[in-house]
Amino acid sequence: VIVSSTCVIRASFHKEFDYDYEIIIDPEMSFGTGHHETTRLMSSYLLENPPRNKKVLDFGSGTGVLSILSEKLKASSINSVEIDQLAVSNAINNGRINNCNKIKFIHGSGDSIPNMAYDLILANINKNTIMSQWDYLLRVSNEKTSIVLSGFYKQDLLDLIQFSSTSGLIPLYSNLENNWAILILKYAKND
């Protein structure tokens, strides 16, 4: 999967590419090959806004694509939380294949997120899950945190903007690919 002119996602059995960022993902039976529009939207955002020296939470991390890319883009630490045990096992293997050592892979949901303030929160999950886990995401954010949401449709954007505004967040940016959306939020007092 070619994400941009600098980034490609491939399986270990595919030939190597000459890109700045090559992410090797062997999805096995888990969700997360890099083919989905929301993965590309999130990956493109990370490439345009590298999380250099930032503490990253990848919530709903699947096979670890965004966590691995965050490490390649010099994040200082990444906590990768996923509810599906098979996906976590797969992500651990993908982290190993990509020589990652800053990612902590965690099996669980919102109550499993390590209690610390993150600079960047990534949540590539559906609208209902975002809303049901929202308080957990807020608990580990502060006025400097950027929250990047995807995994939902264009028609869900307004609902999520209105929902997040009750927590003091404002939209900085949104984008679409084939009716799938990405939404970047920041606390209003830090605009």
N, C-alpha and C positions, 0 to 999 in steps of 0.2 A: 504494500500500500504506500503510494507516494503521498506524503502529507504536504510537503512543500519542496522548494528547490534545494533545501538543506536537510530534509528529514525523510526517512523511509522506515516502514515497519515490515519485517519479513519473518518467515519461519526459518528455523535453523537449517532446514533441508533445501532452502532456496539459495541461489548464488548471492555472493556479497555484492553490495553496491558501493559506489564511491560517493557517499554523502557525508556531511559533517556529523550527522546524528543518525546512527543505524540502530534500531531497536529490534531485538530478536525475541519473538513471541511464539511459543509453541502452545497453542490454546488447548490441546487435548480435548476434554469434554466441557470446558468452561466457556463462558461468554467473554469475549474480548479479544478479537483478532486484529483490531485496528481498522476494519472495513466499515464500521458504522459511522454515519455522518457526525454524530455527537463526539465520537473519539477524535475525528479529524478537526472539528471545531475547537475542542479543548486543546488538542496538541498544537494547533495553529496559534491559539492564544498564548500558550506557554512559550512557543518559539518567538513570538513578537514581544513578550514580556517575561524574559527569563527570570526564574526565581532564585537568582544568585544570592547566596548567603541568607536565604529565607527558610523559616520553619514551615513545612508544608504538611497539610492533612489531605490525603486522598481518600475520601469517604465514598464507599461503594466502588472499590478499586478494581474489582474483577480480576483479570489476569495480570494487572500491574503496569499496563502501558503508560499511564500518566505518571505513576510513581517513578518508573524507570527513566522516563524522559526528564522528570524533575531533577533526578540525580545527575543525569548527563548535562543538564543545564546549571549545575553547580549549587543546587539547594543545599543548605547546611544539614538538614535532617528531614526525613519524610516518614510519617506514620500512615500506613496503608491499611485501612479498615474495610473488611468485606464480610458479609453475613454467610456466604456460601463456602463451606469448608473445602470443597473440591477446588474452587477458584483460588482460595488462599494457598493451598498446596501447589497449585499450578503457578501462582504468582511467585512463590518462594523459588521454584525452579527457574522461572524466567529471570528473576533477580540474579540468581547464580550464573545463568548463561550470559547475562549482560555485565558481569563483574561488579555488581552493585554492593555497597557495604554501608550505605547511609539510610537504608529503608528498613523499617520495622514492620513486618507483616503481622496483622492482628485479625483473628477470627472473631467476629462479633458485630454488634450494631452500635447505635449511638451511645449507649451506656458503656461501651468498651473503648471509647476514644480516650487516650491518655490526657489527663487534665493539665493542660498548658495553653498558653496563648500562641496561636498560629499566625504567621504573617499572611499566609495564603491557604484558603480552604477550597478544595476542588470537590464537587459533588456531581458526578455524571450518573444520575439516577432519575427515576420518573417523578413527576410532580407530586403525586400522593406520598411517596416516600420522603421527598424533600420536606413536605409540610409536616409529616408525622415525626420526623427526626429533627426538626428545626431548632427546638430548644437545646438539644445537644450541641448543635453547631454554634449557636449563640454563646453557649457556656464557654467555649474555647476560642472565642474571638474577642477582639477589642477594637478601639476606634481606628487602629491602623490596619486592621485585617481587610484583605480583599476576599470576597466570596464569589466563586465562579461556579455557576450552575448550568447544567445541560442534562440531556436525557429526556426532554419533553418537546412537545410540539409548539409551533408558532402560536396557536390559539390559547396556549397556557401562559404565554408571556405576561399579559396584563394581570392575570390572577396572581402570578408570582411577584410581580412588581408591587401590586397592592398589598399582598400578604407580607412581604418583607418590609414595606414602608412602616408598618406598625411596630417594627423593631428598630426604627431609626435608620434604615438603609435606603440608599438611593441608587437607581440604575446609572452606571457609567457608560455602558455599551451593551448592545445586543447584536446578534448576527444570525443568519439563517443558512441552512443547506438542506434543500429538498424538504422543506416544511419542518425540519428539526431546528431547535433554537439553542442559543447560548446566551446567558445573561450574566454580566459582571456587576457586582454590587459593592458599595463602600458605605461606611457610616457617614451620615450627612454632615456631622460636625467636623469632618476631615476633608470636606470638599474644597 
